[in-house]
Amino acid sequence: MNAPHGGILKDLVARDAPIHDQLKAEAETLPDITLTERQLCDLELILNGGFSPLEGFMNEADYKSIVDTLRLADGALFAMPINLDVSQEDIAAKNIAPGARLALRDPRDDEALAIITVDDVYQPDRVKEAVQVFGADDPAHPAVAYLRNTVQDYYVGGKVQAIQLPTHFDYVDLRCT
């Protein structure tokens, strides 16, 4: 069997019942972010180890390193930034700042899936991101159009503590993670 990318599989799901219950209770007391569908997919891959060696959404150092070199700040190959984008309004309303803890919620059923501890909040260079990651700043490119038109102005980086994976009702027999 091949080793996971980065050498260690980062399965972040809280499988110990007391820890799970503690995180779930804490999430109910925290400000929250309701994820977009894309952020939900990214979070699921972070939690189940699909994005190993990531343990959360990328901080600014990892983001800049990936945009410049397609590697994490520690040198591990990782070709795509995995970001939690938020609006300036959310930053102000939810007091999003380094050290803050926020519950991350499923947009489909409002379940708390994880808690992020914020490392940093930063404004990305989206033109540079488009050129370096997608090869062009061409609005006809679907990923560039998404980056330009849908992604919010700020990124929040930080490690996550998983409460549970998202619940799926489609293709359940094909989901092996």
LODRENMAR-303698 format. One record per residue (C-alpha): residue in one letter; x, y negated, z negated. Coordinates in steps of 0.1 Angstrom, whole numbers, plus 5000, padded with zeros to 4 digits. Layout:
# LODRENMAR-303698
aXYZ/...
This chain:
# LODRENMAR-303698
m500050005000/n501249655008/a501849404980/p499449114979/h500548784994/g502748614969/g503548944952/i500748954926/l496948994932/k495248704915/d491948854905/l490548584883/v487048724874/a486348724836/r485649094830/d485949084792/a482349024779/p483248784751/i485448564773/h482748574800/d480048464775/q482348194761/l483048044796/k479448064806/a478347884774/e481147614779/a480047564815/e476547454803/t478147174783/l480447034810/p479846794839/d479446994871/i480047004908/t477547184930/l479747334957/t479147314994/e478747645013/r482447615025/q483747534990/l481647834978/c483448065003/d486847924992/l486047964956/e485048334961/l488248404979/i490248234951/l488348434924/n488648774941/g492248744951/g491648694988/f493648374986/s496448514964/p498648364951/l496248074945/e494748044910/g492647744919/f492147464944/m495347314956/n496947024938/e498646744956/a502046894956/d500847214972/y498547024997/k501446805009/s503747095012/i501347295033/v500547005055/d504346945060/t505647295061/l502747545060/r504147665027/l503047614991/a505347404969/d506947724956/g507847824992/a505148094997/l503748095032/f500147955032/a498947805065/m495747625054/p494947375026/i492247505002/n490747194988/l487847094965/d486746764981/v484646514962/s483246174967/q484445854949/e480945844934/d481346194918/i484746094905/a483245794887/a479945964876/k481546284862/n484846124849/i486946344871/a490546294860/p493546504851/g492746724821/a488946714827/r487047044828/l484147084852/a481747364859/l481647474896/r478047574906/d476647784934/p474547564957/r472047844963/d471047934927/d472747674905/e474747944886/a477947834870/l480648044888/a483847894874/i485447614854/i488147404869/t490747224848/v491746924868/d495446884875/d495146584898/v492746384920/y494246254953/q493346104986/p494546315015/d495946195048/r493346365069/v494846255102/k498146415093/e496246725080/a494446755113/v497546725134/q499846945113/v497247215105/f495047225136/g497547095162/a495646775171/d493446495158/d490846575184/p487246535173/a486146795199/h488047055177/p485347205153/a487647205123/v488846845130/a485246735134/y484446905100/l487446735084/r486446395098/n482646405093/t481946635064/v484846645040/q484746385012/d487446125006/y489146284976/y490546624967/v490646774932/g493347014924/g493447254895/k493347614882/v489947784878/q488648024852/a486048254867/i482748324851/q481348534879/l481548594916/p478748454937/t475748684941/h475048814976/f471948964990/d473049015026/y475349305037/v475749425001/d476949765012/l479749605033/r481049385005/c483949574989/t485449294967/
